[in-house]
Amino acid sequence: MYTMNLYFAFVQLRKQIYKIKTRKWWDKYTSIELNRSKYKTFEKFYIEAQTYIFEFDKNLSVQEVFDTMLDKSQTKIWIKKLCN
């Protein structure tokens, strides 16, 4: 599954997403790869996601990793799978 470092970087981004209130700010989370140099949390997640993609030979983009993790985090079941 996902590495712990990737998970922790994701949690930081998720916390920020839950705090936003406008569509303008939501749009920046749909372009993590473009905004990675502007925001430290984006950069950290980007690096961890790239490591995950390379290590497990996945054919995904960083944005797809983030979107998948965000969808799965809604279920709370995937955290148990992460630790196994």
C-alpha positions as CSV (number, residue, x, y, z in Angstrom):
1,M,0.0,0.0,0.0
2,Y,1.1,3.5,0.7
3,T,4.2,4.4,2.7
4,M,3.9,6.1,6.1
5,N,5.8,9.2,4.9
6,L,3.4,9.6,2.0
7,Y,0.4,9.1,4.3
8,F,1.7,11.8,6.7
9,A,2.3,14.2,3.8
10,F,-1.2,13.5,2.6
11,V,-2.7,14.2,6.0
12,Q,-1.2,17.6,6.1
13,L,-2.7,18.4,2.7
14,R,-6.1,17.0,3.7
15,K,-6.1,19.2,6.8
16,Q,-5.6,22.2,4.6
17,I,-8.3,21.2,2.2
18,Y,-10.9,20.9,5.0
19,K,-10.1,24.4,6.1
20,I,-10.7,26.1,2.7
21,K,-14.0,27.7,2.1
22,T,-13.8,29.2,-1.5
23,R,-13.7,27.6,-4.9
24,K,-10.6,29.7,-5.7
25,W,-8.6,28.0,-3.0
26,W,-10.0,24.6,-3.9
27,D,-8.7,24.9,-7.5
28,K,-5.1,25.0,-6.3
29,Y,-5.4,21.5,-4.9
30,T,-6.3,20.2,-8.3
31,S,-2.9,21.2,-9.6
32,I,-0.4,19.9,-7.0
33,E,2.2,19.3,-9.6
34,L,2.1,22.9,-10.9
35,N,2.0,24.5,-7.4
36,R,4.6,22.3,-5.8
37,S,7.2,25.0,-5.8
38,K,4.9,27.6,-4.2
39,Y,3.8,25.6,-1.1
40,K,5.9,23.5,1.2
41,T,3.2,20.9,1.9
42,F,2.7,20.4,-1.9
43,E,6.4,19.9,-2.3
44,K,6.6,17.4,0.5
45,F,3.6,15.4,-0.8
46,Y,5.0,15.6,-4.4
47,I,8.4,14.2,-3.4
48,E,6.8,11.4,-1.3
49,A,4.3,10.6,-4.1
50,Q,7.1,10.4,-6.7
51,T,9.0,8.1,-4.5
52,Y,5.9,5.9,-4.1
53,I,5.3,5.9,-7.8
54,F,8.9,5.0,-8.6
55,E,9.3,2.4,-5.9
56,F,6.2,0.5,-6.7
57,D,6.4,1.0,-10.4
58,K,3.0,2.6,-10.7
59,N,1.8,4.3,-13.8
60,L,0.1,7.3,-12.0
61,S,0.5,11.0,-11.8
62,V,1.0,12.7,-8.4
63,Q,-2.5,14.3,-8.7
64,E,-4.0,10.8,-9.3
65,V,-2.3,9.5,-6.1
66,F,-3.7,12.5,-4.2
67,D,-7.2,12.1,-5.5
68,T,-7.2,8.4,-4.8
69,M,-6.0,8.9,-1.3
70,L,-8.6,11.6,-0.7
71,D,-11.4,9.3,-1.9
72,K,-10.2,6.4,0.2
73,S,-9.7,8.6,3.3
74,Q,-13.4,9.1,3.4
75,T,-14.0,5.5,4.2
76,K,-11.5,5.3,7.1
77,I,-11.0,1.5,6.4
78,W,-7.9,2.1,4.3
79,I,-5.9,3.2,7.3
80,K,-6.1,-0.3,8.6
81,K,-4.9,-1.6,5.3
82,L,-2.0,0.9,5.3
83,C,-0.6,-0.5,8.5
84,N,-0.8,-4.1,7.4
